[in-house]
Amino acid sequence: MQPGSGGGTKAQDLRLVDVFKADEIRSPAGLLAIQSVPGVGPRIASGVVSVLDRFETNPVEWEQALARAQQEVDSYRKAGALSVSIFDSAYPARLRDIWGVPPILYVRGSLEVLSAARIVTVTGTRKPTASGCAATEEVVAGLAREGWVVVSSLDDGIDKVAHEAALAHRTETVSVLDSNLDCISPEPNRGLAEEIVDQGGSLVTEYRPSESATPKTFSRRDLIQTGLATAVVITQTELSGRAMHTARRAAMLDRPIFCPTPDSRDKENEGVWALLETPASQLGEKSSIWRYPKSLYRRLGDQPLARPIGENGLEDLDHSSSIPVAQEAEDAPEPTSAEAPLPQRAELPPTH
């Protein structure tokens, strides 16, 4: 690896493999310190054990970088957020086994809920119809009765309805953010975020307080939102809707997709009908979102990608909780836990 230029600890001044303890390197502060080296980004940091021997020895600079990073982690904890390293046992196993996931998660609320056996993503359009909202509420009510944790985002529309229905039916819900924990968007949903944490759920992101949302962060959010879950439910979406990106991500990760059968053929439901009726290998002909490598189409085959939620509702969904995880690359890191268990809850601080 050729180190980059600019400020921060220089790569040629560090050779950590011969100098420092593994648990120090694998901690949240250690992973943040590693990323202060120019040329070492989050993906490299999560595979830190395999790149340490590329750095030159300079214990003093490493200790300084580690101290700065530890101060950052401590400040998050004081603000009510936990920093979870990919090497920690509290990091969700389903997510950890996917190549390219963030080396650190920042969490407010329950850590334990992120690793629940029954956890499903519910998502859809930001501009739902009344029937789309009703379908979402009905699906989530059924999930709550069966003890499922509901994952979604704080976006307006179906995602917000899913969170509200989960709270109304007293089941835990997890919101994956596309920015840092202090940047709740849309702002009017800050109260909803507080309710999610107060009722035993959590807010989760990969972004530090200094990082803001960009177009790329939505795709990264999809990775976490889909990777946490054992299955994905899409209740309403257009062909060009963001939920179709989520469906594509689910297909890449071998997460089964379920949809309630729409009550109309309106534009707002075209994406759901495509997922329920179109052979998966032909989805690229329906939507540019699905123009993807031919290898994915060959793997998907000629059956529709989504299964309908029928009269028996969630029985098939229940059988999806033990599905295998498909990695996106052969060189995924093999993390191991080397840290003491983290507390299982962090409080959402009051807003002023």
N, C-alpha and C positions, 0 to 999 in steps of 0.2 A: 504494500500500500504506500503510495506517495502522500506524505502529509500535505495539508493545505497551507495556505498563507493567512496572515492576519494575527489578531491577538489570541490570548489564551495560552495554555501550556503547550509547548512544542513537542511534537511526537518524538523527535530525536532526543529529547531530554528525559524520556521515560522508558524504563524497561521493568514493568511491574511483575512479570512472571517469576523473577528470581528474588523479589524483595518483599512482596506483601502477601498477607493472608488471603485465602480465597473468599472467606466470608466478608472481608472488608471490600473486596472488589465487587462482589455480587450484591451488596446492599444498595438501596436506592441512592444513597450519597455516592457510592463508588461508581455506579452507572452514570450518574450525572457528571462526576468528575472525569470519567473516561470521555464523555461527549464534549468536554471542554478542549480536547485535543483536536486541532484542525484536521479535517479529513475523516473524523470518526463521528458518524451520525447514529441515530437510534438503532438502525438495523445492525450495524456493526457492533454497537454496544451490547445488544442482546446476545451476541455470539462472542462476548469478550474473552472467554477462556481460549478461544482459538486465535486471537489476534494479539494477546499480551506480549508474546515474544518478539513482536515487531518494534517494540519501543525500547529506547535507550534508558539506562539507569540514571535516575536522579531522584532519590527519596525525598529531598527537601521540597522540590516543586510538586511532587505527588501529594505530600502531606498538606501543602498549601491549597491545592485544588480540592482535595478531599474535605478540608475544613470549611472551605467556602460552600461546597455542595451540602455538607451536613447542616450548616446554618440555614440553607434554603429549605431543606427537608424539615428542620425543626420549626421554621416559620409556618410551613403548611400545617403541621400538627397543631400548633397554637391557634391557628385559624379554623380548626375543626376538620382538617382533611388528612387522610392517611396516604402515604406513598408506598406502593407495593411493588417490589422488584419481581421480575420474571423468574428469579431463582428462589423466591419465597414460597412456602407451602400454601400461603393464602392466595396466591395468584391463581385465577380460575384455570383448571387443567384443560378444559375444552378449548380455551383461547390460547393457552400456552403451546399447545401442540400444532398450531398453525404457523406456517412460515410468514415472517414479515410483521408479526404483531409487535406492539410497543413494548420496550424493555421495562417501562414503569407505568403503572396505572395510578391515578389520583382519585380517591374515593371519599365521598361524604355519605355517612350512613352505614349500612350493614355490609361487611365483607362477605359474611357467610352466605348471604342470599345469592351472590354472584356464582356460587358453585352448587346451587340447588339441583337436585336430580331432575325435577320437572320445571323447566324454564323455557319459555317460548317467546319469540319476537312477534309482535303484532304491529303492523304498519300499513300505510296507504296514502292516499292523496291528501294534499293540504286543503283542498276545496271540495269536501265531500257533500253529497246530497243527503237529504233527511234519511233516505233508506240506507245509505252507506253508514251513517252514524248508528242507525238502529241495528244494522247487522253487526257492527263492531261491538256495540253494547251487549248484544245477545251472545256473541262468541266469547267475550271476556267474562260474562256472567257464568257461562259453562266452564270456562277454565278455572275460575275462582272456586266453583263448587268442588272441583277435582284437585284443588291445591296447587295449581300451577302459578309460578312466578311469571309476570308479564314484563317483557323488555320492549321499550320503545324510545322515542326521542321526545323533546319538548316542543317540537314543531306543532303549529296549529293544524287543525284538521283531524284525520284519523288517529294520529299518534297521541294527540292530546285527549281525544275521546277514550282511547284505550287506557291511558293512565287514570283518567277520572272514573271509568267504569271499574277498574281494578281497586281503586280506593273505596268506591261505593260498596263493593262486594267483599271488602276486607281481605284482599290478598296482596302480597308484597308486589311491588313494581319497581323496575330499574329504568332510569333514564340515562341514555348515553349521549353525551354532549359533544358538539362539534367545536367547542372552544374551551377555555379554562373554567374551573368551578365557580369563579366569581362572576363570570360573564354569562348570566342566564338570558337566553334569547328564545323567543320574544320576551321582553322585560315583563309584560303582564303575567307571564307564566311563572314568575318567581314564587308566588304563593303556592302554586301547584308543586314546585320543586320542594318547598318546605314540607308540604303534606306528605310527599313521597318518602322523605327521610323520617318524618315523625311517625309514619305508620310501618316502619320496619324495612323500607326499601332503601335504595341508594342512588346517588348520582355518580357517574363514572366518566372519566376522560383520560386521554393520554397527554393533554396539553398543560404545560406549566402556566403559572399566573401571568408570565410575560408574553405568552403566545395568544394570538387572536385567531378568529375563524377566517379561513380562506376557501376558495372553491375546492381545493384539494382536501380540506379537512372533512368535507361531507363524505367523500369516498372512504377516508380513514374511519369515520364514524360507522359507516356501513359494515366495515370489517369487524369492529368490536361488537356491534349490535347483533350481527348474524353469528359471529363466532361464539358468543356467550351461550347461544340458544341451542336446543336440540332440534328445533323445527321453526318454521317461519309461517305466519298467517298473514295474508294480504287480503284485506276486506274490500277495498275499492281503489282502483287506479286507472288512469288513462294509459294509452300505449306509450306515451312519452313521459309518463310520470316517474318521479324519483324512486318510487317503490319497485319499478321494473329493474333499476340498478340493483336494488336489494335482492330481487329474485335471481338476477344473474350471479350475484355474490353467493347466494344460497346454493345455486347449482354448482358453482366452483368448489364449495366446501362440502358437498354431499349432504346438505341440510334439506329434508323434505319440505315441500311447500303445500299449504292448504289454503283454500279460498271458499267462502260461502258462495253459493250460486246466486248471481245477481237477479234482481226482479225485473230488469229491463236491459235492452241493448243500447242504451244511451252511451254517448261518448265517454262519460265518467267511468263506465264499466268495461270499456274495450280492452284494457290491459288484463283484467281478471278473466274475461272470456278467452283471450289469447292464451293465457296460462292454463286454463281448464280444457281448451279444445284443440289448440294447435300442436302438432307433433313438436316436441322440444327441439329437434334438429332443424326445424324450419322457422324458428322464432326470429331469425335474422331477416327473413322476408317480411315480417310484420313490423319490426321496429329496429331502427339503427342502433339502439342500445345493445341489441343482441348480435351485432356484427362482431364476431369473436373468432378465435382460432378454430379451425376445422376439427382439431382434436377434441375440443369440448363438445361440438355437435355429435361427433361419432360416439362419444361416451354417453351423451344424453339419450340417444336413440329416437324412436318414432312415437313413443307414448307422450301424452301431454305432461308437461312438467309438474303441474299442480293437481292435487286431489281435492274433490269437493267435500265440504263439510255437510253431510246429509242429516237424515233423521237420527241416526245413531251418533251424530255429532263428532265427538272427540276421541272415539275408540281408536282409530288409526293413529291419531296424534299421540296417544298414550304409548303406543308401541314404538314410537320414533325416538324415545329417550335414550336408547342404547346404540344409536347409529355411529359408525366409525367416522373419524375426521380425515378428510383428504388434504394432504399438504400440497402447497402450491410449488414447492421446490424440493429437490433431494437434499440440499445442504442446510436444512433447517437445524437450528441449534438444539442441543439436548440438555435442557436446564435441569439442575438439581437444587433442592432446597438446602440452604446453608445458614438460614437465619432463624432466630427465635420467633415463635408465632406472634403475630401482631394482634392487638385488641380487635374484637369483632365489630366495633361500632365507633363511629365518630359523629359528633353532633354538628348540625348545620347552624352556623352562628346567626344571631339575630340581624335583621336588616335595619338600617336607619333611614 
